[in-house]
Amino acid sequence: IFDGVRAQNPTIFDKIHLVEGDLTLPDLDLLQKDRDMLIENVNIVFHVAATINFHLPLDMVVNANVKGTANIIKLCKELKHVISVVYVSTAYSNPNLSDIEEKVYTTNLDPSLVINICDRQDKELINLLEERILKTYPNTYTFAKNLAEQTISNNSKGLAVAIVRPSIICCSLKEPCPGWLVSFAGQSGIFMNIGNGIAKVLLGKADVISDVVPIDYVVDVIMCAAWHVTLHIDNRVKVYNCTSSARPIKYGIDIYYRICLTNVTQLLEYPKSFRCIFMNIGNGIAKVLLGKADVISDIVPIDYVVDVIMCAAWHVTLHIDNRVKVYNCTSSARPIKYGIDIYYRICLTNVTQLLEYPKSFRFI
């Protein structure tokens, strides 16, 4: 993966120094010599570490993603030559909002209060709190990310801090090579299966945005944010929504054929013994199809097709007029359409600003 980098600069990896630590422990569980080395030498901090397990109990995810972030900020304040700090959050840290601006949103639960409750390990209280949270948030992960953003905003005085909110990260567009990815989690696995022909259908509804961003685009935004935030040192955290909302990719199809079903409909008028058995898509036998607004999900179950074929063999004998009789076997008679009621408008003002600077500073 890094052969091209090594070819351009064979000694570049000599700059990498590994240190061992733990986000969830006091002072990050760093050895004193490692902590001293960081304090003396680090200029830019990228806080990317987090648990992305959506199903962890509240106390575990808060310990890693909120308390861990507080520990990182504490270290950043000790750095002697720090220029900027970048925290990687998620575009879904505020799922209760329909319009998501590039700012930190507060909740009615103070981050320090939640940390204290989780630290006390009062399981009954933690479970009650989690139950309350899950009435607003889809999982503990998104809630913890929101608290982490608040933690940074409340404790970043004197630091140039950027928060980058990527949406669903997929394979690379260009670097290190087109299509490169580390994990098959989320939509990456789905796209791999579709590309290989394993999965041919996907559950989708009208005008749904597949809000995925290439991993190299996200990395570029993270690096550029580390520079861009230094231009506006005003003791305010600057947020960068890193999503595909500016050029959305939607599920669906643009062409709809109106297919006449006169002959197939006639079959239903005959006695039940001769009638084909129609599969009811609306009853859940067929649930998936790539689609857009008002697009007909024109799929038919295989036994429906077999029934129409057998019934046609009988039905055509009733009309012997030397004319070929055609039976369009589709679901157009009882169309099923896609649709969705929720769309998140995610503001991209700060990310767009990055494009306005000279090419030498602009991400690719």
Secondary structure, DSSP 8 states (H G I E B T S, - for coil): --HHHHHH-TTGGGG-------TTSGGGG--HHHHHHHHHH--EEEE------TTS-HHHHHIIIIIHHHHHHHHHTT-TT--EEEEE--TTS-TT-SEE-SS----SS-HHHHHHHHHHT-HHHHHHHHHHHTTTSSSHHHHHHHHHHHHHHHS-TTS-EEEEEE-EEES-SSSSSTT--S--TTHHHHHHHHHTTS-------TT-B--EEEHHHHHHHHHHHHHHGGG--SS--EEEEESSTTS--B---S-------HHHHHHTTS-GGGS-----GGGTSS------BT-B-----HHHHHHHHHHHHHHGGG--SS-------SSTTS--BB--S---EE--HHHHHHTTS-GGG---
